[in-house]
Amino acid sequence: MIILGITGTLGAGKGTVVEYLTRHGFAHFSVRALLEEEMARRGIPVNRDTMTPFANELRAQHGGDYLFRTLLARAQQAGNDAVIESVRTVDEARALKALPQAVLLAVDADRKVRYARIRARGSALDDVSFEDFVRQEEREMESNNTAEQNLGAVMAMADFVLTNNGTKEELFQNTAHVLAAIRARTGKR
């Protein structure tokens, strides 16, 4: 069983990589969906300004890798190759990398390309000005606390990095190459 953790910047194409992987036998487990579930249950408005502090609060209460561990348990119960989207803390990355046959994949793209993508998808979470987009991203890029979002450090821990400034087809092609390398590395065909 391969456990593939995905990390990356907002709008870089993590979801598109997940789309490719699910077409190739991976079960998908989403931190965002888990958080949205829990926030809705508690009556907390779901937006990027509430989601990040809420996630950090859960991590502070239950451990820095809590969200990852919750989804990992679901993935292990399912028993298939799994992709966990999105690894955002150093504690989550360390927990992932401690597993046999686990891989951390980072996805990134130029900032303006990513902003255009998030605006095009029309999600309530993505209805922000460019200035707010930059502010939110910078808040998520570094922290001295290994239990809080630190995309810069997590991306530096990645086994593979995809740069996605092109088309969906190009990203699928690049993902296919990375998946072949992952399968070769883990001995899974």
N, C-alpha and C positions, 0 to 999 in steps of 0.2 A: 504494500500500500504506500503510495507516494502522498505526502502531505506537502502541498505547495502553498506557501504564504505569499501574498501579493502586497506590496507596498508601493507608494508613489505619490506624486503630487496630484492635487485636485485637477481633474479634467485631462489627465495625462493619457488615459485609455485603459485603466485597470479593468473596468467593466467590459470593454471590448476583448481584452485578453481572457477574462473569465468566460465570455461568450464562446470564444474559440475552444477553450479547455473543456467546457461542458459538452460541446459537440464531439469531443474526443475522449469521453468516458469519465470525466471528473465530476464529482458532486460538488455543488457550490454552497458555501456557508459564509454569510455576510455579517460583519460586525455592524454595519449600518442598519440592516434589517433587525438584528437583535436589539440594538439601541432604540430604534423606532418602536418596536414592540413594547419594550419596557417603559419608554417615555409615554406612549399612549395609555398604557395601563395605569400609570401614575398621574395622568392628566397634565403632563408637561408639554408645552408647545414644541413642535419639532422644527428646528431650524439650526443652521450651523453655529449660531451664537449660543444656543442652549445645549446642543448635542455634545460639543467638545467638553464643556465643564461637567456635564452629566457623566460622560464616559470617564473623565478623570476622577470624579467622585466615586464611581463604582470601583475603579482601580484602587483608590486610596482605602476603601472599605474592605476589599476582598483580595487585594494583591495586584501588582502591576501587570500580571499576565492573565487576569481574571477573564476578560472577554475572549481572549485567545483560547484559554483552557475550556471555557464553556462551549465554544464552537468545535474545538478539537474532540471533546467528548462526544458531541453529536456526529462528527465525522467518523470517529472510531466505531461508533455504534452502527453506522451505515455500512462500514467495511470496504468502501470503494476508494479509489484514488480520489483525493479531495483537494479543492482549492479554498483557502480561507482568505477572504477579502475583508478587511485590509489591516495588515500588521502596521501599527503606528507607534509602538513604544519599544524601547530597548529591552524591557523585560519580556515583552511578547516575542521579539526577535530571538532573544536568548532561549526562550522556552521552545520555540520552533526549531532552532538550530541544534538543540540537544537531542532531538528525535532522530532515530535512524530513518533513512530515506526521506528526509525533509529538505526542502529547498526554499530559499527566499529569493523572490523575483521582484525587482524594482522597475517601475515604468515612469518615464519622465518625458517632458516636451517643453518647448519654449513657452514662457509665461503668456504671451499674447495669443498664441495658438490655443493654449488651455482655456483661457478666459473666453475666447470665441466659442469653444466647444461647450463650456458649461452654460453659457447664455442660450445656445441653440437647443439644449436638451429641455429647457423650460421647467425644471424642477423648482419647487418652492425654496429648497435649500440653496439653489443657485441664482436666485433673483437678487443679485447684489451689484453694486457699482464696481468698476475696476479697482478703485481705491480700497473698497471693503474687501474685495477678493485678495488684494495684496496684503492687507492687514491680517485677514484670517490665515492666509498661507504663512506669513511670517510668524504668527503666534504658534503654528503647528510645527514649525521647522526645527526648533531647538528648545531644550529644557535641561536643567541640571538634575532633574528628578527622573530616574529610569522608568517610573510608573506613569509618566505623563507623555503626551505626544511629543515626539522628537523625530520627525521625518528625515531630517538631515542625517542623523546618526544611524537610523534604521536603514536608510537607503545605502549608506556606506557599508553596511553589513551584508548587503545582498550578494548572492552567489552569481546572479545574472542581472544585467540591466538592459532594458529595451528603451531606446529613444524613439518617440513616436511623433514626429513632425509631419508625417505623410498621410497616406490614405488608409482606410480600414483594411483594404486588401494587402497593403504593404505590412501593416501591423500583424495581420494573420500569418503572412509568410514568415516574418521575423519570429513570431511566436512558435511556428512550426519548427524552425531551426533550434530554438531554445528547448522546446519539448523533446526533440530528438536527443539533444545533449543531456537533458535531465534523465531521460530513460536510459541512456548509455551509462551515465554516472551511477544511477541507482540499480542498474542491472534489470530494469523492468522494460519489457518490449511492448 
